[in-house]
Amino acid sequence: MFRPTGFAELAGRRVGLFGYGVEGRAASARLAGVADLVIVDEADGLGPDVLVASRGGFEALLTCDVVLKSPGIPRRREDVLTLERHGVTVTSALNLWLHDVDRSRVVAVTGTKGKSTTTALVTFFLGAQGLEAQRLGNIGQPPYDPSIDTSSGWLVLEVSSFQAVDLDVAPAVIVVTSLGSDHVDWHGSLEQYRSDKLSLTRAAGPHHTLVAKSATLREVRDQIGGEVEVVAPDPTGLAEALGLIGAHNDSNVALALRAVTTLTGVDPTTLRQTVASEASRFTPLRGRLTLVATEALNGARVRYVDDGLATSVLPALAALEVFVDEPVALIAGGFDRGVEYGELAEALVSRRPPTTLITSGNAGSRLSDEVRRRDPALTQHGAISMLEAVQLARAALDHGGVVLLSPGAPSFDRYRNWEERSEDFTQIVRSLLS
């Protein structure tokens, strides 16, 4: 079976692009005029050159030499497996790019939570030293987009579990920030999700693997490849100077510092001093424990915090830990992708300060049921809109506290993406307080 190890090997080949989102469009631009392209998506109305999978598109993919699959399409779905059974090689554009690029200039960051922040930190720390660095992948743009020049400088690549499973070569440095439960519907099981997430560390080629110090990652040590180093959280308070809330960010900062010293060989003390002096220039990413507004309500302080990127249980748990001593009105729920909510429910009912849960969507209903089984007395409300959720949360904190959007679930039931949900929350809060 023909198995390409770079884009150049696709010249003159019949190549299918399965999925025509951001990644598919970038791959199409990269291969325009190089390969005979067959573009297929499951949605209709994407243009005259895009076939619909259910109306002849899949049959067209069967005629291809290679299919580049977009990350959102599950790797073990029956149609993907059927392509392979018919002798069609299924891989990804990101995998071909990794084969082509000088991997000694690449650091890949993955993890259930913290990967976006850590990717941003690594990029910022490199830039603070006057070094050229680009933030790419899941957080930014596909690195194989021809409009992006990756011929020089450091390349900081955020990698999701969807992407990791298709990668068979490793960059010079891999960072694993955390390991929890996520995307179980896509991967099929928690065990498969964790194996797929860590598969990047087991990819071919010499590489350093920097792993956060955590009990969960220690339990799966036998699944982690490369030259492994466990990195303890940073104890110096540098995360706070960078405007990052929460103890988990001490770990993210430590991993980013170690990644940069591993890549560049810079003295760790010198790097820390440089970062500290430039810390005020760092802008935390949206939707990651971002303080939206503060309100004086009945003589008490209410903070409104957007943690909208917490689309799984682990980051929602971390958010609750940040406000462990404060009353919290948690807005949670959304699209149900089958993760277990027992741990989050347990954290809610065991909190000492007053806690209110406002839920929406099918995921919210399941979380609500888990909480009710443990403590029927914990105050709960269902909300049919973000406006209602914010109003209910605000009313629950007449003696002060934190209105926390930390959904623990994706947004696809009502929004296009997490950014749209966070923007809705932010605009509603600002409107109510204006």
N, C-alpha and C positions, 0 to 999 in steps of 0.2 A: 504494500500500500504506500502510495506517495505521501511523504510526510515533510512538509517544508520547514526549513530552519531559517526563515527570513523572508521579507517581502519580495526580494529579487527573484526567488525561486517560483513565484507565482506568475512571472511574465509569460504571456501566451496561454495560460491555463484558464479553464472555466472555473470561476470562483463564486461561490454563493455567499451572500451576506444575509444571515438569518437574524432579523431585528434591525429596524432602521430608526433607532433613537440617536442620541448623541454619539455613541460609539460607532454605530453603523454608518452614520453620515461621514464621520472622520475617516473610517476605513474606505468608504467609497471615494472620497477625495484623494486618499493616498494611492489607490489603485486605478484611478481614472486613466484610460489610455494604456494601461499596463496589462490588465487581465480582461477576459471576457466575463463581465459581471452579471450575476443573477441576484437581484435584490428582492427579498421576501420579508414581509412583516405579517403579524397576526391581525393588525388593524387595517381598515379600509381608508381610502381617501388620502394617502400619503404621497400621491403623485403618479403620473402615467407610467413611470419606469419601475414602480414598486408593486410586485405581485402580492396578492393576499394568500396566505398559507392555505386556507381552507378552500380556495377556489383555483387550484392548479399550482399555487406557489410551492407547496411541498414537493409535488412531483417534479417541478423544475429543479429543485435542490438535489434531487436524486441523480440528475444528469451531470452534476459538478464533480470536479476532481477534489476540491477542498471547500468546506463551508466554514466561514468565520462566524461564530456564534456570539451574539450579544450577551453580556453578563446576566441580564434578567431572565433569560431562558434557562430553566433548570437543566443541569448537565445530564441527569439520568432520566429525563422525560422520555416517554416511549418514542416520540418522533425523532429525537436526537439519536437514540439508540438504533432506530431503524436506519437512519442514514449510515451509521457505521457498519451495520450488518450488510449493507449494500456496497460496501467498499469505499464509501466517501469519508475522507479524513475530516474530523471536526476539531477545530482548535479556535484560538482567539487572536484578534489583531494585537492585543497586548503581549501575548506570548511571542508572536513574530517580532515585535519591536524589541523585546528583551533579548532575543537571539541576535538582533542586528546591532544594538547599542553597546558601547563600552561599559560593561556592567560594573567596572571598578569605580565608576562615577555615580552609581545609583544606590540609594538607600530606600528600602521598601518598608512601609509602616502598616501593620495590620493589628486587629484586636476587636473584641466585641464593643468596647467603649474606649474612648481616648485616642483613637487613631487619627481623627481629623485635627484635634488640638496638637497632638505630638508631631504630625506632619507640618503644621504651621510653625511650631516651635523650632524644629530642625532647620526649616528654611530661614527663619528669622535669625537663629544663632549663627548660621553660615554667613548670612548677609551682614550681621553685626561685625564680623571680622573683615568685611570688605570683599567677601568672596561671592562670585556669581552663583545663584541657586534659583531653581524653579520648582514650584509646587505643582504637581501633576497627578493624574490618575483620578481616583474616585472623588477627591476633593476639588479638583480643578478641571483641567482639560485632558482629553486623551493624548498621550505623548506622541502618538503616531500621526496626529493631525498635521498635514503638510504646512499649515500656517505657523507651526511652532518649531523653533530652531532648538534642537537638543544636541547640537554638535559640540557644545562647550559647556563648562561649568558643572556644578553638582545638580543632580536630578533627584528630587524628593518625591517619592511615589506612594500615594495612599492606595492600599489594595484591600478590596472587600473579599468576603468569603466567596461570593459569586465569581470573582475574578481569579482568586488564588487557585481554584480547582483546575483551571485550564493552563497553568504555568508549569513548564517542565525544566526551566533554568532559573537560577537564583541570582539576585544582585549581590554586590559585595557585602552589604550590611542589611539585615532584616531585624525589625523591631516588632516585638509582640507586646502590646500594652496590657491586655487582659483577655480573659476567656470566660464567657458566660453562656447564656442561651439566647439564640436569635435565629431567625429565618428557618425555623424547623420545617415549615411547609415546603420550602425550596429544596432543602437538603434531605428531608425524609425522616430524620431523627436527630436528637441532641448529639448522640455519639458521632453520627456522620457529619453534622455541622462542625463539631470540634476537630475532627480529622481533616475535613476540607479546609478549615481555617488555617490549620497548622501545616497543611501540605506544602505551602510555600517554603517553609523552613527545611523541608525534605527534598526540595528540588535540586537538580544537578549543579555542580560547580562549587568551588571553595567559597565559603562565606561565614561571616560572624553573625550569630543570632543573639540579640540582646532581649532578655525576657524580664518582665516586671516580677518583683518578688511577691508571689501570691500563692496561697494554698492550692488553688485550682490548677495553676500552671505547674506546680510541683507534682501534682497527681498525674499529669499527662507527660511527664518528662521524657518517657520512652517514645513519644510521638514527635518530639522536637529534634530537628536535624541541624547540622552546621556546627561551628565552634561556639558552644553555648556559654553565655555569661548572664548570671542573674544580677539584676541591678536594683539596689535598695532605693526607697524614696529619698528625695533630697531633703535634708533637715534644716536648710538655711533660711527658709522663708522666701526664696527667690520666686516661687509661684505667685505669692501675694504681690510682690513688686511688679510682676508682669500682668497683674490685674485678673488673675485666675482664682476662682473660688473653689474651695473643697480640697480635702486631704488627698484625693486621688490625683490631683494635679501636681502634687509633690513627686509622685511617681512618673507622671508624664514629663516633667521637667528633667528629672534625673535621667530618664531614657534618652531624651533629646540631647542632653549634654554628652552622654556617653557615646551616642551615635556620631556626633560631630568629632569628638576626639578620636574615635576609631577610624573615621573616614580621613581626617586631615592630619592626625598626629600632633595637633596643637596641645600645648600643656593645659591640663584641666583647670589649674588655678587661674591661668591667664584667660582661658575661655570664660570662666565664671565671672571674673572681674569685668571683662568686656561686656558680657550680657547684662550684668547688673547696672553698668553705666548707661546702657541703651534701653533698659527695660521699659521706660515710659513711652517708647515708640511702638511697642507691641500692641496690636489691637486684637483682643480675644475674638474668636469666631462667634457669629450669631448663633443663638439657640443652644448655647452651652453654658447654662447657669449665668445668663446675661441679665443684669439688673436693668429692667425697663423703666421703672418709676418708683418713687417713694412718696407715700401720702401720710399726712397727719390726720388720723380718723378718730374722733372722740378723744382727743388728747393722747392717742397712742400712734405708734409708727407701723405702717403697713408697707411692706416691700413687695413689688410685683416682679417675679423672676421668670424669664423665658428659658426653659431647658427643653425646647421643642425637638432637639435632635435626639433626645432620649427615647428612641423608638423601640427599646427593648427593656427587659426587667433590670438588668445589671446597672445601667446608668441611672435609672429611676431610683434604685436603692441607694446609689452613691449620692444622689441629690438629697434624699431624705437625711442622710448622715450629715450633710453640710449644715442642716438646720435642726440638728438633733435636740437642741434646747429651746426651740421656738415653736409657738403655735403655727400650724401649717394647714392651709386649705389646698389640697392637691387636686389638680385637674388632670384626669387620666383617661385612657381608652382610645379607641379608634378602630382601625381595621384589625380583624382577628386572624393572625397567621399561626395559631396553634401552640404558642409558647405557654408554659406553666406559670400561673400567677400566685401559687401558694407562698413563695418566698416574699413577694412584695406585700401580699395580704398580711403575712405574719409580722413584717416590719411595721406596717401601719397600725395594727392592733396593739403592738407592744410599745408604741411610743408613749412617753410620759406626758409631754405637753398636749393640750387640746388639739385634736386632729379631725379634719373634715375631708371627706372624699366626694368629689364631683366627677361623675363618669358619663361617657358617651360611647356610642358604637357597640358592636358585638364584643370587642375586647373589654370594654368598660363593664359590660354586663357580667362577663365571666369574673373579672376582678371583684366586682361588687358582691357576687355570690360567694366567692372565696372569703371575703372579709366578713360577710354576714354569718357564715358558718362558724367563724372563730369568735366574733364579738357582735352580736345583734345590736348592741347599744351604740356602736361607733356611728357618728352622724354621717349619713350619706344622702346624696341627691343625684338624680339623673338630670341631664341637660340635653336639650335638642339642638342647641347652637352654642357657639363660643361666647356670644354675648350673654346668654343665660348662665353659662358656666362661670364667667368672670363675676357676674352680679351675685350669684350664689356664694362664690368664694369670698367676695368682699364682705357680704353680709355676715359671714361666719366669723369674721375677725374683728369684732367690735372692740376688742381689747388689744389689738395689734397682732402682728405676726407676718407670715409670708404667704402670698398667693403664688403658688408654684405650678407652672405648666411643665409637667414632666410625664408625658403620656404613657410611656412603657409600651407603645404600640405604634405601628405606621399610621399614616394619615390618609391612605388611599380611599377610605370610605367616603370622605367629604372633600378632600383637597387633592391637588395634583401631586404635592410633595410636602415634606416637613417645613420647607421655607414658607410656603403659602400659609400653613397653619400657624407658624410663629408670627408671621406678619399680621395675620388676623388678630391674634392675641395682643400683639403690640399696639395695633391701631385702636382696638376696643379699649384697652387700658388707658391710653392717652386721651381718647375721646371722653371716657367717664371722668377722668381727673381734670379735664380742661375747664 
